[in-house]
Amino acid sequence: MESRAKMWARAQTRVDHCVETAFPPIRTLIPLPSTSPSHPYSPPILTLITHPLDLQVDHCVEIASHRHGCCVLQRCIDFASTPQKRSLIQAVASHSLALSQDSFGNYVVQYILELGQSEASSGVIRALTGHFAELAMQKFSSNVVEKCLSLSGVDSDKEVLIKELVNSPLLNKLLQDAYGNYVIQSVLNVTSGALHAEAVNW
């Protein structure tokens, strides 16, 4: 059986190769400390220093849509300086309509929503406004819509989302859709008072 250390080293080599070949401008890499090599599902993702982080803002769609790049971008958000983190989050939020529909990019959008920063969450919801019904019926983006519905601290933006769904001409299709029906169930679970009554009496 392959030792844990060898598996860890092989994973790092694979991530190095994927990131470097997928994103040739982004080549200055520093490894994170291997503090938890026992974790079987966490390859040693690399973080990128000052100038490459700036490049990621310009190339965030390509990076976030990549199988390994989506993990790299999340770790970079974790370890970036405050100004860099703000720029990366804003870049992801501004491209969240495209990323939400991507098999890997949707995880990055969900990740910035989970940070609990109301400005970032509002930015994502605003970028998706006008498209919620269509997004709710897609495999990947429906998870983003449900994540938006679970947010706290952005009640006015979330109300826009909910009203767009319950007043959508696609509502009947949503109710019968394999993904959309879960989104509508989430609407019923997170609403109360007048908004819940509006949702129930569509």
Secondary structure in CASP SS format (residue, H / E / C, confidence):
PFRMAT SS
TARGET T0000
AUTHOR 0000-0000-0000
METHOD secondary structure of the structure
MODEL  1
M C 1.00
E C 1.00
S C 1.00
R H 1.00
A H 1.00
K H 1.00
M H 1.00
W H 1.00
A H 1.00
R H 1.00
A H 1.00
Q H 1.00
T H 1.00
R H 1.00
V H 1.00
D H 1.00
H H 1.00
C H 1.00
V H 1.00
E H 1.00
T H 1.00
A H 1.00
F C 1.00
P C 1.00
P C 1.00
I C 1.00
R C 1.00
T C 1.00
L E 1.00
I E 1.00
P E 1.00
L C 1.00
P C 1.00
S C 1.00
T C 1.00
S C 1.00
P C 1.00
S C 1.00
H C 1.00
P C 1.00
Y C 1.00
S C 1.00
P C 1.00
P C 1.00
I C 1.00
L E 1.00
T E 1.00
L E 1.00
I C 1.00
T H 1.00
H H 1.00
P H 1.00
L H 1.00
D H 1.00
L H 1.00
Q H 1.00
V H 1.00
D H 1.00
H C 1.00
C H 1.00
V H 1.00
E H 1.00
I H 1.00
A H 1.00
S C 1.00
H C 1.00
R C 1.00
H C 1.00
G H 1.00
C H 1.00
C H 1.00
V H 1.00
L H 1.00
Q H 1.00
R H 1.00
C H 1.00
I H 1.00
D H 1.00
F H 1.00
A C 1.00
S C 1.00
T H 1.00
P H 1.00
Q H 1.00
K H 1.00
R H 1.00
S H 1.00
L H 1.00
I H 1.00
Q H 1.00
A H 1.00
V H 1.00
A H 1.00
S H 1.00
H C 1.00
S H 1.00
L H 1.00
A H 1.00
L H 1.00
S H 1.00
Q C 1.00
D C 1.00
S C 1.00
F C 1.00
G H 1.00
N H 1.00
Y H 1.00
V H 1.00
V H 1.00
Q H 1.00
Y H 1.00
I H 1.00
L H 1.00
E H 1.00
L C 1.00
G C 1.00
Q C 1.00
S H 1.00
E H 1.00
A H 1.00
S H 1.00
S H 1.00
G H 1.00
V H 1.00
I H 1.00
R H 1.00
A H 1.00
L H 1.00
T C 1.00
G C 1.00
H C 1.00
F H 1.00
A H 1.00
E H 1.00
L H 1.00
A H 1.00
M C 1.00
Q C 1.00
K C 1.00
F C 1.00
S H 1.00
S H 1.00
N H 1.00
V H 1.00
V H 1.00
E H 1.00
K H 1.00
C H 1.00
L H 1.00
S C 1.00
L C 1.00
S C 1.00
G C 1.00
V C 1.00
D H 1.00
S H 1.00
D H 1.00
K H 1.00
E H 1.00
V H 1.00
L H 1.00
I H 1.00
K H 1.00
E H 1.00
L H 1.00
V H 1.00
N C 1.00
S C 1.00
P C 1.00
L C 1.00
L H 1.00
N H 1.00
K H 1.00
L H 1.00
L H 1.00
Q H 1.00
D C 1.00
A C 1.00
Y C 1.00
G H 1.00
N H 1.00
Y H 1.00
V H 1.00
I H 1.00
Q H 1.00
S H 1.00
V H 1.00
L H 1.00
N H 1.00
V H 1.00
T C 1.00
S C 1.00
G H 1.00
A H 1.00
L H 1.00
H H 1.00
A H 1.00
E H 1.00
A H 1.00
V H 1.00
N C 1.00
W C 1.00
END
